[in-house]
Amino acid sequence: MECIYIDMQEQRLKMSPRAITDGWLYEMEAKIKAQRAKITAAKLDAVFGHGLQFRANVAKLQTLRRQRDDAIARRDEIERWRVEEYLDYWERDMHHMAILRARQRQQNIADERRKWHVKPCTKEGKVRLHAIARESTPCNTVPPPPHAMASERSTSVDPPPATDIVLKKTKKTKKKKKVETSGQQRRTRDAHVPWSLLDQLAAEKTKLQTEKALGAVFKRRKPIGDN
């Protein structure tokens, strides 16, 4: 529009005297005035009409961009929290599973120990629920060394081992204690003896019986040097 206005001004300056006398000058000035009014209206519309709307749209665009940036930051924060919560949950789950595996392993070890545990039985073959140890029972007896067993088997002249004398004495004291003490006092007294000592005593008794049987077999044999 301004180009047209400048062109109209140049035509007005180039107008001939004949055209001026014919009245084209007034008509050109009227067109120039109208064109100037159009330019002024366009500028006012651009400044106060479209310009105001453009500024409002720019402010709205900036608000939307800020909201978008806030949403992206919130999404990243929530994703980071989710990863941290997942790692925390995984760590707690692994810790719980490790505790369960340790408990199961201990349970398996206890079951295996109970399976291979020596159960004391009675003469009838039933499992003895409560093992009873006498007060006079030598629970701390030490088994004889291997060379003593070898010398006992090789010669029949050796004296009986000390465990035989101790066992005979304990048998006599057992008979006396049976008469002197009651069953209730014996149970309360024997309850203080550890299970390990009772097992050791049973093993010593079995070993002593085996040694006695071997000694009796060797005594029955006739020595070779007597021929």
ChimeraX commands (.cxc) that place a marker at each C-alpha (Angstrom):
marker #1 position 0.00,0.00,0.00 radius 0.5
marker #1 position 2.83,2.42,0.71 radius 0.5
marker #1 position 4.37,1.66,-2.69 radius 0.5
marker #1 position 1.13,2.66,-4.36 radius 0.5
marker #1 position 1.06,5.85,-2.30 radius 0.5
marker #1 position 4.64,6.74,-3.33 radius 0.5
marker #1 position 3.81,6.01,-6.98 radius 0.5
marker #1 position 0.78,8.28,-6.80 radius 0.5
marker #1 position 2.91,11.11,-5.36 radius 0.5
marker #1 position 5.42,10.74,-8.20 radius 0.5
marker #1 position 2.60,10.88,-10.77 radius 0.5
marker #1 position 1.29,14.02,-9.13 radius 0.5
marker #1 position 4.68,15.71,-9.48 radius 0.5
marker #1 position 4.96,14.67,-13.11 radius 0.5
marker #1 position 1.50,15.95,-14.01 radius 0.5
marker #1 position 1.43,18.37,-16.99 radius 0.5
marker #1 position -0.14,21.82,-16.87 radius 0.5
marker #1 position -2.87,20.70,-19.27 radius 0.5
marker #1 position -3.81,17.84,-16.91 radius 0.5
marker #1 position -3.83,20.25,-14.03 radius 0.5
marker #1 position -6.19,22.59,-15.92 radius 0.5
marker #1 position -8.39,19.64,-16.85 radius 0.5
marker #1 position -8.93,18.81,-13.15 radius 0.5
marker #1 position -6.75,15.71,-12.76 radius 0.5
marker #1 position -4.84,17.35,-9.95 radius 0.5
marker #1 position -7.82,17.41,-7.58 radius 0.5
marker #1 position -8.70,13.85,-8.43 radius 0.5
marker #1 position -5.08,12.70,-7.80 radius 0.5
marker #1 position -4.97,14.47,-4.46 radius 0.5
marker #1 position -8.26,12.81,-3.45 radius 0.5
marker #1 position -6.83,9.39,-4.34 radius 0.5
marker #1 position -3.63,10.14,-2.45 radius 0.5
marker #1 position -5.66,11.15,0.61 radius 0.5
marker #1 position -7.74,7.99,0.38 radius 0.5
marker #1 position -4.62,5.87,0.02 radius 0.5
marker #1 position -3.07,7.56,3.05 radius 0.5
marker #1 position -6.20,6.85,5.08 radius 0.5
marker #1 position -6.00,3.15,4.04 radius 0.5
marker #1 position -2.37,3.02,5.11 radius 0.5
marker #1 position -3.18,4.61,8.48 radius 0.5
marker #1 position -6.10,2.19,9.05 radius 0.5
marker #1 position -3.87,-0.76,8.14 radius 0.5
marker #1 position -1.20,0.38,10.57 radius 0.5
marker #1 position -3.75,0.89,13.34 radius 0.5
marker #1 position -5.19,-2.57,12.65 radius 0.5
marker #1 position -1.73,-4.10,12.62 radius 0.5
marker #1 position -0.75,-2.45,15.89 radius 0.5
marker #1 position -3.99,-2.67,17.88 radius 0.5
marker #1 position -5.81,-5.51,16.12 radius 0.5
marker #1 position -3.61,-8.25,14.73 radius 0.5
marker #1 position -0.64,-7.15,16.83 radius 0.5
marker #1 position -2.56,-7.51,20.08 radius 0.5
marker #1 position -3.84,-10.93,19.02 radius 0.5
marker #1 position -0.31,-11.89,18.00 radius 0.5
marker #1 position 1.08,-10.86,21.37 radius 0.5
marker #1 position -1.66,-12.82,23.15 radius 0.5
marker #1 position -0.86,-15.85,21.02 radius 0.5
marker #1 position 2.86,-15.46,21.75 radius 0.5
marker #1 position 2.16,-15.34,25.51 radius 0.5
marker #1 position -0.07,-18.40,25.16 radius 0.5
marker #1 position 2.64,-20.18,23.18 radius 0.5
marker #1 position 5.21,-19.44,25.89 radius 0.5
marker #1 position 2.81,-20.72,28.55 radius 0.5
marker #1 position 2.26,-23.93,26.57 radius 0.5
marker #1 position 5.99,-24.40,26.12 radius 0.5
marker #1 position 6.57,-23.89,29.84 radius 0.5
marker #1 position 3.84,-26.42,30.64 radius 0.5
marker #1 position 5.44,-28.85,28.19 radius 0.5
marker #1 position 8.85,-28.44,29.84 radius 0.5
marker #1 position 7.28,-28.95,33.29 radius 0.5
marker #1 position 5.51,-32.08,32.06 radius 0.5
marker #1 position 8.76,-33.46,30.60 radius 0.5
marker #1 position 10.61,-32.75,33.87 radius 0.5
marker #1 position 7.81,-34.42,35.86 radius 0.5
marker #1 position 7.89,-37.43,33.57 radius 0.5
marker #1 position 11.66,-37.81,33.97 radius 0.5
marker #1 position 11.34,-37.46,37.75 radius 0.5
marker #1 position 8.57,-40.07,37.93 radius 0.5
marker #1 position 10.58,-42.42,35.74 radius 0.5
marker #1 position 13.61,-41.99,38.00 radius 0.5
marker #1 position 11.44,-42.67,41.06 radius 0.5
marker #1 position 10.03,-45.75,39.39 radius 0.5
marker #1 position 13.51,-47.10,38.65 radius 0.5
marker #1 position 14.62,-46.42,42.24 radius 0.5
marker #1 position 11.51,-48.09,43.66 radius 0.5
marker #1 position 12.03,-51.08,41.38 radius 0.5
marker #1 position 15.67,-51.40,42.47 radius 0.5
marker #1 position 14.62,-51.08,46.12 radius 0.5
marker #1 position 11.93,-53.71,45.66 radius 0.5
marker #1 position 14.42,-56.01,43.87 radius 0.5
marker #1 position 16.97,-55.56,46.67 radius 0.5
marker #1 position 14.40,-56.32,49.38 radius 0.5
marker #1 position 13.13,-59.32,47.41 radius 0.5
marker #1 position 16.65,-60.70,46.96 radius 0.5
marker #1 position 17.37,-60.16,50.66 radius 0.5
marker #1 position 14.17,-61.97,51.60 radius 0.5
marker #1 position 14.96,-64.84,49.22 radius 0.5
marker #1 position 18.47,-65.11,50.69 radius 0.5
marker #1 position 17.01,-65.33,54.20 radius 0.5
marker #1 position 14.58,-68.03,53.06 radius 0.5
marker #1 position 17.39,-69.99,51.37 radius 0.5
marker #1 position 19.52,-69.76,54.51 radius 0.5
marker #1 position 16.63,-70.96,56.67 radius 0.5
marker #1 position 15.91,-73.82,54.26 radius 0.5
marker #1 position 19.59,-74.77,54.26 radius 0.5
marker #1 position 19.66,-74.80,58.06 radius 0.5
marker #1 position 16.47,-76.85,58.10 radius 0.5
marker #1 position 17.97,-79.36,55.64 radius 0.5
marker #1 position 21.14,-79.61,57.74 radius 0.5
marker #1 position 19.07,-80.17,60.89 radius 0.5
marker #1 position 16.95,-82.81,59.13 radius 0.5
marker #1 position 20.06,-84.58,57.89 radius 0.5
marker #1 position 21.59,-84.52,61.35 radius 0.5
marker #1 position 18.41,-85.90,62.87 radius 0.5
marker #1 position 18.36,-88.58,60.19 radius 0.5
marker #1 position 21.90,-89.75,60.99 radius 0.5
marker #1 position 21.60,-89.27,64.75 radius 0.5
marker #1 position 22.15,-92.40,66.83 radius 0.5
marker #1 position 18.95,-93.30,68.66 radius 0.5
marker #1 position 19.32,-95.30,71.87 radius 0.5
marker #1 position 17.12,-98.39,71.84 radius 0.5
marker #1 position 15.98,-100.83,74.47 radius 0.5
marker #1 position 16.57,-104.58,74.46 radius 0.5
marker #1 position 13.22,-105.05,72.78 radius 0.5
marker #1 position 14.27,-102.86,69.85 radius 0.5
marker #1 position 12.12,-99.84,70.71 radius 0.5
marker #1 position 13.47,-96.31,70.65 radius 0.5
marker #1 position 14.28,-95.13,74.15 radius 0.5
marker #1 position 12.57,-91.80,74.66 radius 0.5
marker #1 position 14.41,-90.83,77.86 radius 0.5
marker #1 position 17.94,-92.12,78.36 radius 0.5
marker #1 position 18.88,-92.58,82.02 radius 0.5
marker #1 position 22.44,-92.33,83.30 radius 0.5
marker #1 position 23.38,-93.43,86.80 radius 0.5
marker #1 position 25.21,-91.23,89.23 radius 0.5
marker #1 position 28.05,-93.73,89.55 radius 0.5
marker #1 position 28.45,-94.21,85.79 radius 0.5
marker #1 position 31.93,-93.13,84.65 radius 0.5
marker #1 position 30.93,-90.81,81.82 radius 0.5
marker #1 position 34.46,-89.50,81.31 radius 0.5
marker #1 position 36.15,-92.84,80.64 radius 0.5
marker #1 position 38.75,-92.72,77.89 radius 0.5
marker #1 position 38.94,-95.60,75.36 radius 0.5
marker #1 position 42.17,-97.66,75.52 radius 0.5
marker #1 position 44.86,-96.90,72.92 radius 0.5
marker #1 position 45.24,-99.19,69.87 radius 0.5
marker #1 position 48.59,-100.68,71.03 radius 0.5
marker #1 position 46.90,-101.80,74.27 radius 0.5
marker #1 position 44.23,-103.63,72.27 radius 0.5
marker #1 position 46.90,-105.28,70.11 radius 0.5
marker #1 position 48.90,-106.45,73.12 radius 0.5
marker #1 position 45.71,-107.80,74.73 radius 0.5
marker #1 position 44.87,-109.82,71.62 radius 0.5
marker #1 position 48.46,-111.16,71.19 radius 0.5
marker #1 position 48.94,-112.37,74.82 radius 0.5
marker #1 position 46.48,-114.07,77.04 radius 0.5
marker #1 position 48.54,-113.54,80.21 radius 0.5
marker #1 position 47.93,-109.76,80.45 radius 0.5
marker #1 position 45.73,-108.54,83.27 radius 0.5
marker #1 position 42.19,-107.37,82.41 radius 0.5
marker #1 position 41.91,-103.71,81.41 radius 0.5
marker #1 position 41.04,-101.07,83.93 radius 0.5
marker #1 position 37.67,-100.58,82.33 radius 0.5
marker #1 position 36.62,-104.10,83.45 radius 0.5
marker #1 position 37.40,-103.26,87.07 radius 0.5
marker #1 position 35.63,-99.95,86.77 radius 0.5
marker #1 position 32.62,-101.64,85.16 radius 0.5
marker #1 position 32.42,-104.27,87.92 radius 0.5
marker #1 position 32.62,-101.59,90.57 radius 0.5
marker #1 position 29.97,-99.58,88.81 radius 0.5
marker #1 position 27.69,-102.65,88.62 radius 0.5
marker #1 position 28.02,-103.15,92.37 radius 0.5
marker #1 position 27.40,-99.50,93.08 radius 0.5
marker #1 position 24.43,-99.58,90.69 radius 0.5
marker #1 position 22.79,-102.38,92.70 radius 0.5
marker #1 position 23.36,-100.45,95.92 radius 0.5
marker #1 position 22.04,-97.21,94.44 radius 0.5
marker #1 position 18.96,-98.97,93.10 radius 0.5
marker #1 position 18.07,-100.04,96.59 radius 0.5
marker #1 position 18.97,-96.75,98.26 radius 0.5
marker #1 position 17.47,-94.19,95.86 radius 0.5
marker #1 position 13.94,-93.88,94.51 radius 0.5
marker #1 position 12.93,-93.62,90.81 radius 0.5
marker #1 position 11.90,-89.99,91.03 radius 0.5
marker #1 position 15.22,-88.87,92.53 radius 0.5
marker #1 position 17.13,-90.88,89.94 radius 0.5
marker #1 position 15.28,-89.27,87.03 radius 0.5
marker #1 position 15.82,-85.75,88.36 radius 0.5
marker #1 position 19.53,-86.49,88.91 radius 0.5
marker #1 position 20.10,-88.16,85.54 radius 0.5
marker #1 position 18.41,-85.34,83.68 radius 0.5
marker #1 position 21.53,-83.19,84.26 radius 0.5
marker #1 position 23.82,-85.58,82.30 radius 0.5
marker #1 position 24.48,-84.35,78.71 radius 0.5
marker #1 position 23.41,-86.49,75.76 radius 0.5
marker #1 position 26.95,-86.55,74.38 radius 0.5
marker #1 position 28.27,-88.26,77.52 radius 0.5
marker #1 position 25.46,-90.80,77.39 radius 0.5
marker #1 position 26.34,-91.63,73.78 radius 0.5
marker #1 position 30.00,-91.91,74.69 radius 0.5
marker #1 position 29.13,-94.27,77.57 radius 0.5
marker #1 position 27.06,-96.47,75.28 radius 0.5
marker #1 position 29.91,-96.64,72.76 radius 0.5
marker #1 position 32.37,-97.56,75.52 radius 0.5
marker #1 position 30.08,-100.36,76.73 radius 0.5
marker #1 position 29.78,-101.79,73.22 radius 0.5
marker #1 position 33.55,-101.59,72.74 radius 0.5
marker #1 position 34.15,-103.30,76.09 radius 0.5
marker #1 position 31.82,-106.15,75.23 radius 0.5
marker #1 position 33.58,-106.63,71.87 radius 0.5
marker #1 position 37.00,-106.72,73.58 radius 0.5
marker #1 position 35.75,-109.25,76.10 radius 0.5
marker #1 position 34.46,-111.51,73.37 radius 0.5
marker #1 position 37.76,-111.30,71.44 radius 0.5
marker #1 position 39.74,-111.99,74.62 radius 0.5
marker #1 position 37.64,-115.07,75.36 radius 0.5
marker #1 position 38.25,-116.36,71.81 radius 0.5
marker #1 position 42.02,-115.89,72.07 radius 0.5
marker #1 position 42.10,-117.60,75.51 radius 0.5
marker #1 position 40.39,-120.68,74.11 radius 0.5
marker #1 position 43.02,-121.09,71.43 radius 0.5
marker #1 position 46.04,-123.21,72.37 radius 0.5
marker #1 position 49.39,-121.41,71.99 radius 0.5
marker #1 position 51.66,-122.78,69.26 radius 0.5
marker #1 position 54.78,-122.89,71.48 radius 0.5
marker #1 position 53.22,-125.44,73.86 radius 0.5
marker #1 position 53.64,-128.27,71.30 radius 0.5
marker link #1:1,2 radius 0.2
marker link #1:2,3 radius 0.2
marker link #1:3,4 radius 0.2
marker link #1:4,5 radius 0.2
marker link #1:5,6 radius 0.2
marker link #1:6,7 radius 0.2
marker link #1:7,8 radius 0.2
marker link #1:8,9 radius 0.2
marker link #1:9,10 radius 0.2
marker link #1:10,11 radius 0.2
marker link #1:11,12 radius 0.2
marker link #1:12,13 radius 0.2
marker link #1:13,14 radius 0.2
marker link #1:14,15 radius 0.2
marker link #1:15,16 radius 0.2
marker link #1:16,17 radius 0.2
marker link #1:17,18 radius 0.2
marker link #1:18,19 radius 0.2
marker link #1:19,20 radius 0.2
marker link #1:20,21 radius 0.2
marker link #1:21,22 radius 0.2
marker link #1:22,23 radius 0.2
marker link #1:23,24 radius 0.2
marker link #1:24,25 radius 0.2
marker link #1:25,26 radius 0.2
marker link #1:26,27 radius 0.2
marker link #1:27,28 radius 0.2
marker link #1:28,29 radius 0.2
marker link #1:29,30 radius 0.2
marker link #1:30,31 radius 0.2
marker link #1:31,32 radius 0.2
marker link #1:32,33 radius 0.2
marker link #1:33,34 radius 0.2
marker link #1:34,35 radius 0.2
marker link #1:35,36 radius 0.2
marker link #1:36,37 radius 0.2
marker link #1:37,38 radius 0.2
marker link #1:38,39 radius 0.2
marker link #1:39,40 radius 0.2
marker link #1:40,41 radius 0.2
marker link #1:41,42 radius 0.2
marker link #1:42,43 radius 0.2
marker link #1:43,44 radius 0.2
marker link #1:44,45 radius 0.2
marker link #1:45,46 radius 0.2
marker link #1:46,47 radius 0.2
marker link #1:47,48 radius 0.2
marker link #1:48,49 radius 0.2
marker link #1:49,50 radius 0.2
marker link #1:50,51 radius 0.2
marker link #1:51,52 radius 0.2
marker link #1:52,53 radius 0.2
marker link #1:53,54 radius 0.2
marker link #1:54,55 radius 0.2
marker link #1:55,56 radius 0.2
marker link #1:56,57 radius 0.2
marker link #1:57,58 radius 0.2
marker link #1:58,59 radius 0.2
marker link #1:59,60 radius 0.2
marker link #1:60,61 radius 0.2
marker link #1:61,62 radius 0.2
marker link #1:62,63 radius 0.2
marker link #1:63,64 radius 0.2
marker link #1:64,65 radius 0.2
marker link #1:65,66 radius 0.2
marker link #1:66,67 radius 0.2
marker link #1:67,68 radius 0.2
marker link #1:68,69 radius 0.2
marker link #1:69,70 radius 0.2
marker link #1:70,71 radius 0.2
marker link #1:71,72 radius 0.2
marker link #1:72,73 radius 0.2
marker link #1:73,74 radius 0.2
marker link #1:74,75 radius 0.2
marker link #1:75,76 radius 0.2
marker link #1:76,77 radius 0.2
marker link #1:77,78 radius 0.2
marker link #1:78,79 radius 0.2
marker link #1:79,80 radius 0.2
marker link #1:80,81 radius 0.2
marker link #1:81,82 radius 0.2
marker link #1:82,83 radius 0.2
marker link #1:83,84 radius 0.2
marker link #1:84,85 radius 0.2
marker link #1:85,86 radius 0.2
marker link #1:86,87 radius 0.2
marker link #1:87,88 radius 0.2
marker link #1:88,89 radius 0.2
marker link #1:89,90 radius 0.2
marker link #1:90,91 radius 0.2
marker link #1:91,92 radius 0.2
marker link #1:92,93 radius 0.2
marker link #1:93,94 radius 0.2
marker link #1:94,95 radius 0.2
marker link #1:95,96 radius 0.2
marker link #1:96,97 radius 0.2
marker link #1:97,98 radius 0.2
marker link #1:98,99 radius 0.2
marker link #1:99,100 radius 0.2
marker link #1:100,101 radius 0.2
marker link #1:101,102 radius 0.2
marker link #1:102,103 radius 0.2
marker link #1:103,104 radius 0.2
marker link #1:104,105 radius 0.2
marker link #1:105,106 radius 0.2
marker link #1:106,107 radius 0.2
marker link #1:107,108 radius 0.2
marker link #1:108,109 radius 0.2
marker link #1:109,110 radius 0.2
marker link #1:110,111 radius 0.2
marker link #1:111,112 radius 0.2
marker link #1:112,113 radius 0.2
marker link #1:113,114 radius 0.2
marker link #1:114,115 radius 0.2
marker link #1:115,116 radius 0.2
marker link #1:116,117 radius 0.2
marker link #1:117,118 radius 0.2
marker link #1:118,119 radius 0.2
marker link #1:119,120 radius 0.2
marker link #1:120,121 radius 0.2
marker link #1:121,122 radius 0.2
marker link #1:122,123 radius 0.2
marker link #1:123,124 radius 0.2
marker link #1:124,125 radius 0.2
marker link #1:125,126 radius 0.2
marker link #1:126,127 radius 0.2
marker link #1:127,128 radius 0.2
marker link #1:128,129 radius 0.2
marker link #1:129,130 radius 0.2
marker link #1:130,131 radius 0.2
marker link #1:131,132 radius 0.2
marker link #1:132,133 radius 0.2
marker link #1:133,134 radius 0.2
marker link #1:134,135 radius 0.2
marker link #1:135,136 radius 0.2
marker link #1:136,137 radius 0.2
marker link #1:137,138 radius 0.2
marker link #1:138,139 radius 0.2
marker link #1:139,140 radius 0.2
marker link #1:140,141 radius 0.2
marker link #1:141,142 radius 0.2
marker link #1:142,143 radius 0.2
marker link #1:143,144 radius 0.2
marker link #1:144,145 radius 0.2
marker link #1:145,146 radius 0.2
marker link #1:146,147 radius 0.2
marker link #1:147,148 radius 0.2
marker link #1:148,149 radius 0.2
marker link #1:149,150 radius 0.2
marker link #1:150,151 radius 0.2
marker link #1:151,152 radius 0.2
marker link #1:152,153 radius 0.2
marker link #1:153,154 radius 0.2
marker link #1:154,155 radius 0.2
marker link #1:155,156 radius 0.2
marker link #1:156,157 radius 0.2
marker link #1:157,158 radius 0.2
marker link #1:158,159 radius 0.2
marker link #1:159,160 radius 0.2
marker link #1:160,161 radius 0.2
marker link #1:161,162 radius 0.2
marker link #1:162,163 radius 0.2
marker link #1:163,164 radius 0.2
marker link #1:164,165 radius 0.2
marker link #1:165,166 radius 0.2
marker link #1:166,167 radius 0.2
marker link #1:167,168 radius 0.2
marker link #1:168,169 radius 0.2
marker link #1:169,170 radius 0.2
marker link #1:170,171 radius 0.2
marker link #1:171,172 radius 0.2
marker link #1:172,173 radius 0.2
marker link #1:173,174 radius 0.2
marker link #1:174,175 radius 0.2
marker link #1:175,176 radius 0.2
marker link #1:176,177 radius 0.2
marker link #1:177,178 radius 0.2
marker link #1:178,179 radius 0.2
marker link #1:179,180 radius 0.2
marker link #1:180,181 radius 0.2
marker link #1:181,182 radius 0.2
marker link #1:182,183 radius 0.2
marker link #1:183,184 radius 0.2
marker link #1:184,185 radius 0.2
marker link #1:185,186 radius 0.2
marker link #1:186,187 radius 0.2
marker link #1:187,188 radius 0.2
marker link #1:188,189 radius 0.2
marker link #1:189,190 radius 0.2
marker link #1:190,191 radius 0.2
marker link #1:191,192 radius 0.2
marker link #1:192,193 radius 0.2
marker link #1:193,194 radius 0.2
marker link #1:194,195 radius 0.2
marker link #1:195,196 radius 0.2
marker link #1:196,197 radius 0.2
marker link #1:197,198 radius 0.2
marker link #1:198,199 radius 0.2
marker link #1:199,200 radius 0.2
marker link #1:200,201 radius 0.2
marker link #1:201,202 radius 0.2
marker link #1:202,203 radius 0.2
marker link #1:203,204 radius 0.2
marker link #1:204,205 radius 0.2
marker link #1:205,206 radius 0.2
marker link #1:206,207 radius 0.2
marker link #1:207,208 radius 0.2
marker link #1:208,209 radius 0.2
marker link #1:209,210 radius 0.2
marker link #1:210,211 radius 0.2
marker link #1:211,212 radius 0.2
marker link #1:212,213 radius 0.2
marker link #1:213,214 radius 0.2
marker link #1:214,215 radius 0.2
marker link #1:215,216 radius 0.2
marker link #1:216,217 radius 0.2
marker link #1:217,218 radius 0.2
marker link #1:218,219 radius 0.2
marker link #1:219,220 radius 0.2
marker link #1:220,221 radius 0.2
marker link #1:221,222 radius 0.2
marker link #1:222,223 radius 0.2
marker link #1:223,224 radius 0.2
marker link #1:224,225 radius 0.2
marker link #1:225,226 radius 0.2
marker link #1:226,227 radius 0.2
view
